[in-house]
Amino acid sequence: MADFSLNDLARIVAERAASGSAESYTVRLLGAGRSGCARKFGEEAVEAIVAALEDDPDALAAEAADVLYHLLVLLRAANVPLERVMTELAARTKQGGLAEKASRSAT
C-alpha cells in the first residue's frame, strides 16, 4: 500500500465528513467540535509515545496511523487544509533543520 498518501487520507476524511452519515466515525469525531477532536488527537499521540517507549514497532506503526488520521480530522475541524500544512513543511525544508528551528524561536 505504498501508493497511499496523506492526500489520499485527507480526501477520505473530507468525503466521510461530507457524507453526514450517523455511522461514520469521522462524522462522530467532527460532531465533538474542534476541542473534542483535539483531545482525541492528544490521546492518540500519547498512545504513540507509549508504543515508542515500549520499543514495539508494530504498535508504534498502528498508533502512528491513528495519529495521522486524527490529525487530519483535527485539521478539518479547524478548517486548516492539509495543503497549508504541506506548504509550511516545504518552506521549512529550504534550510537545515537547526537553522530553521532557530529562525522560528527568534520570532
ABEGO torsion letter per residue (X at the ends): XAABBAAAAAAAAAAAAAAGBAABAAAAAAAAEAAAAAAAAAAAAAAAAAAAAAGBAAAAAAAAAAAAAAAAAAAAAAGBBAAAAAAAAAAAAABBAAAAAAAAAAX
